Amino acid sequence: MTTDKVLDKLSKLKAMAEGEAKIGNAAAAEAFAEAINRLLLQHELSATDIPTRAAAEEPIVELRVDLSAFGVKRTGVRVGWQEALARVVADAHLCKFLVTRGSNTITFVGTHAHVAVAEYAFGVLTSSADRMSMAARVQWWKDSCGGQHLASGNFRAAWLTGFIERIAERFAEARRSEVRATGNTSTALIRLEGALVRAQAYVDDKFGKKTIHSAKLGVGSWEGRKAGRAAADKIQLGQKGVGTSGAKLLR
């Protein structure tokens, strides 16, 4: 292998290592770093010899959430709380989201890595919120309403409001921690917001500057909101299993 080819390979490996580190895949980034070190030793080169490659911007794509993969029922009407949750998830993962008219279908717009994480997070959170809120309402009927359905009022709506509020807070807390960990707040914020700006530009170019108006969440009883917030604190927020639904990327 000629020196030029070695340097070109090193440059590609470095770009891949940086890309994996950028999306939080530490193990993959370390594997690429080890490969780089082996090549440097083998060909008696140093890290300063690796040519700098201009990083190509990741393309913006659309990813329609495969609701069935998460056990979420498709409906012929929009579902306000699901759209509110989609907005929280999109904001947390540097994406924008689209709503299909006359349905609860959600599509995330952003880089491939970001929409994949957003799709998984939204699917898991939606499925969990639906199941947990129904169970909480049934328990509320039994414990506080003498088993009377109507007496519980809008407990479930309040539960969902509290759940989504707390999930939004936890995502925001995670974002602040990520920025602080970089040691350079200004640079980190610029990097994070760059992907979101490009996603917004994609949506504006394709669909025009239209605002998505989601239905307002109900306020309901404080007991319901408190229960929803407590349930949100039990949810594990992470990237485990990202991309397992196999949903199709739209370009």
C-alpha positions as CSV (number, residue, x, y, z in Angstrom):
1,M,0.0,0.0,0.0
2,T,1.5,3.4,-1.0
3,T,1.9,6.2,1.4
4,D,-0.8,8.2,-0.3
5,K,-3.3,5.3,0.0
6,V,-2.4,4.9,3.7
7,L,-2.9,8.5,4.4
8,D,-6.2,8.5,2.6
9,K,-7.3,5.5,4.6
10,L,-6.2,7.2,7.8
11,S,-8.2,10.2,6.9
12,K,-11.3,8.2,6.3
13,L,-10.9,6.3,9.5
14,K,-10.4,9.6,11.4
15,A,-13.6,11.0,9.9
16,M,-15.5,7.8,10.8
17,A,-14.2,7.9,14.4
18,E,-15.2,11.5,14.8
19,G,-18.7,10.8,13.3
20,E,-19.3,7.9,15.8
21,A,-18.1,10.0,18.7
22,K,-20.4,12.8,17.6
23,I,-23.5,10.6,18.0
24,G,-22.4,9.1,21.2
25,N,-21.1,5.7,19.9
26,A,-18.0,5.6,22.1
27,A,-17.3,1.9,21.4
28,A,-17.3,2.3,17.7
29,A,-15.2,5.5,17.9
30,E,-12.6,3.7,20.1
31,A,-12.5,0.8,17.5
32,F,-11.7,3.3,14.7
33,A,-9.1,5.0,16.9
34,E,-7.3,1.7,17.5
35,A,-7.3,1.0,13.8
36,I,-5.7,4.4,13.2
37,N,-3.0,3.8,15.8
38,R,-2.2,0.4,14.3
39,L,-1.7,2.0,10.8
40,L,0.4,4.8,12.2
41,L,2.7,2.4,14.0
42,Q,2.9,0.0,11.0
43,H,3.9,2.8,8.5
44,E,5.9,4.9,11.0
45,L,3.6,7.9,10.7
46,S,2.3,10.3,13.3
47,A,-1.2,11.7,13.9
48,T,0.0,15.1,12.4
49,D,0.6,13.4,9.1
50,I,-3.1,12.6,8.7
51,P,-4.6,15.0,6.1
52,T,-7.7,16.9,7.2
53,R,-10.8,16.0,5.3
54,A,-13.7,18.4,5.0
55,A,-16.6,16.8,6.8
56,A,-19.5,16.3,4.5
57,E,-22.8,17.4,6.0
58,E,-25.1,14.5,6.8
59,P,-28.2,14.6,4.6
60,I,-31.6,15.5,6.1
61,V,-34.1,12.7,5.8
62,E,-37.7,11.9,6.7
63,L,-38.5,8.9,8.9
64,R,-42.2,7.9,9.4
65,V,-42.7,6.3,12.7
66,D,-43.7,2.6,12.4
67,L,-46.3,2.8,15.1
68,S,-47.2,-0.9,14.8
69,A,-43.6,-1.9,15.7
70,F,-44.2,-0.3,19.1
71,G,-47.8,-1.6,19.6
72,V,-49.4,1.8,19.1
73,K,-52.7,1.8,17.4
74,R,-53.1,3.8,14.2
75,T,-56.2,6.0,14.2
76,G,-58.1,8.0,11.6
77,V,-57.9,11.2,13.6
78,R,-55.1,13.2,15.1
79,V,-54.2,12.5,18.7
80,G,-53.3,15.7,20.6
81,W,-51.2,14.2,23.4
82,Q,-49.2,12.1,20.9
83,E,-48.4,15.2,18.9
84,A,-47.4,17.0,22.1
85,L,-45.0,14.2,22.9
86,A,-43.7,14.1,19.3
87,R,-42.8,17.8,19.7
88,V,-40.9,17.1,22.9
89,V,-39.0,14.2,21.4
90,A,-38.2,16.1,18.2
91,D,-36.8,19.1,20.2
92,A,-34.7,16.8,22.3
93,H,-33.2,15.0,19.3
94,L,-32.5,18.0,17.1
95,C,-35.4,17.1,14.7
96,K,-38.6,18.6,13.4
97,F,-41.8,16.6,13.1
98,L,-44.6,16.3,10.6
99,V,-48.3,15.3,11.2
100,T,-50.2,13.4,8.5
101,R,-53.6,15.0,8.1
102,G,-56.5,12.8,9.4
103,S,-54.3,10.4,11.3
104,N,-51.9,10.0,14.2
105,T,-49.0,9.3,11.9
106,I,-45.8,11.1,12.9
107,T,-42.8,11.7,10.7
108,F,-39.5,13.0,12.1
109,V,-37.2,15.2,9.9
110,G,-33.4,15.4,10.6
111,T,-30.1,13.6,10.1
112,H,-30.3,9.8,9.9
113,A,-28.8,9.4,13.3
114,H,-31.1,11.9,15.0
115,V,-34.4,10.7,13.4
116,A,-33.5,7.1,14.3
117,V,-33.1,7.9,17.9
118,A,-36.2,10.1,17.9
119,E,-38.3,7.4,16.3
120,Y,-37.4,4.9,18.9
121,A,-37.8,7.3,21.8
122,F,-41.2,8.4,20.5
123,G,-42.4,4.8,19.9
124,V,-41.4,3.6,23.3
125,L,-42.7,6.7,25.2
126,T,-46.0,6.7,23.3
127,S,-46.6,3.0,24.0
128,S,-45.6,3.3,27.6
129,A,-47.7,6.4,28.2
130,D,-50.8,4.9,26.6
131,R,-50.6,1.7,28.6
132,M,-49.5,3.3,31.9
133,S,-52.2,6.1,31.8
134,M,-55.0,3.6,31.2
135,A,-53.8,1.4,34.1
136,A,-53.5,4.5,36.4
137,R,-57.0,5.6,35.5
138,V,-58.5,2.2,36.3
139,Q,-56.7,2.3,39.7
140,W,-58.0,5.8,40.2
141,W,-61.6,4.6,39.7
142,K,-61.1,1.9,42.2
143,D,-59.3,3.9,44.9
144,S,-60.9,7.3,44.7
145,C,-64.2,7.1,42.7
146,G,-65.9,4.1,44.2
147,G,-65.5,2.3,40.9
148,Q,-67.5,4.9,39.1
149,H,-66.1,5.7,35.6
150,L,-67.6,9.2,35.2
151,A,-66.6,10.3,38.7
152,S,-62.9,10.2,37.7
153,G,-63.4,13.1,35.3
154,N,-60.3,13.8,33.1
155,F,-57.8,12.0,35.3
156,R,-56.1,10.4,32.3
157,A,-55.8,13.7,30.4
158,A,-54.1,15.2,33.4
159,W,-51.9,12.1,33.8
160,L,-50.7,12.5,30.2
161,T,-50.0,16.2,30.7
162,G,-47.9,15.5,33.7
163,F,-46.1,12.7,32.0
164,I,-45.2,14.8,28.9
165,E,-44.2,17.8,31.0
166,R,-41.8,15.7,33.1
167,I,-40.3,13.9,30.0
168,A,-39.6,17.4,28.5
169,E,-37.9,18.5,31.7
170,R,-35.7,15.3,31.8
171,F,-34.7,15.7,28.1
172,A,-33.7,19.4,28.8
173,E,-31.7,18.3,31.9
174,A,-29.9,15.7,29.7
175,R,-29.1,18.3,27.1
176,R,-27.6,20.7,29.7
177,S,-25.5,17.9,31.0
178,E,-24.2,17.1,27.5
179,V,-23.3,20.7,26.9
180,R,-21.5,21.1,30.2
181,A,-19.5,17.9,29.6
182,T,-17.9,19.3,26.4
183,G,-16.2,22.1,28.4
184,N,-17.1,24.6,25.8
185,T,-20.7,25.7,26.1
186,S,-20.8,28.0,23.1
187,T,-19.2,25.5,20.7
188,A,-21.5,22.7,21.9
189,L,-24.6,24.8,21.5
190,I,-23.6,25.8,18.0
191,R,-23.0,22.2,17.0
192,L,-26.3,21.0,18.5
193,E,-28.4,23.7,17.0
194,G,-26.8,23.4,13.5
195,A,-28.6,20.1,12.8
196,L,-31.9,21.5,14.0
197,V,-31.5,24.6,11.8
198,R,-30.9,22.4,8.7
199,A,-33.9,20.2,9.6
200,Q,-36.1,23.3,9.8
201,A,-34.8,24.6,6.5
202,Y,-35.6,21.3,4.9
203,V,-39.2,21.4,6.1
204,D,-39.6,25.1,5.0
205,D,-38.2,24.3,1.5
206,K,-40.4,21.3,1.0
207,F,-43.6,22.3,2.7
208,G,-43.4,26.0,3.2
209,K,-43.3,27.9,6.5
210,K,-46.4,26.3,8.0
211,T,-46.8,26.0,11.8
212,I,-48.1,22.7,13.2
213,H,-50.8,23.5,15.7
214,S,-51.2,20.6,18.2
215,A,-54.2,20.2,20.4
216,K,-53.7,21.7,23.8
217,L,-53.3,19.2,26.6
218,G,-55.9,19.1,29.3
219,V,-55.0,20.4,32.8
220,G,-57.3,18.2,34.8
221,S,-56.7,17.1,38.4
222,W,-53.5,17.7,40.2
223,E,-53.5,14.1,41.3
224,G,-53.5,13.0,37.7
225,R,-50.6,15.3,36.8
226,K,-48.6,14.3,39.8
227,A,-49.1,10.6,39.0
228,G,-48.0,11.2,35.4
229,R,-44.9,13.1,36.4
230,A,-44.0,10.3,38.8
231,A,-44.4,7.7,36.1
232,A,-42.1,9.8,33.8
233,D,-39.4,9.6,36.4
234,K,-39.4,5.9,36.2
235,I,-38.8,5.8,32.4
236,Q,-35.2,5.1,31.3
237,L,-34.2,7.7,28.7
238,G,-31.4,6.4,26.4
239,Q,-30.4,5.1,23.0
240,K,-30.7,1.4,23.6
241,G,-32.3,-0.4,20.7
242,V,-32.3,2.6,18.4
243,G,-33.4,1.7,14.9
244,T,-34.9,-1.7,15.7
245,S,-38.3,-0.9,14.2
246,G,-36.9,-1.0,10.6
247,A,-39.0,2.0,9.5
248,K,-38.2,3.3,6.0
249,L,-36.3,6.5,5.5
250,L,-37.9,8.8,3.0
251,R,-35.9,11.1,0.8
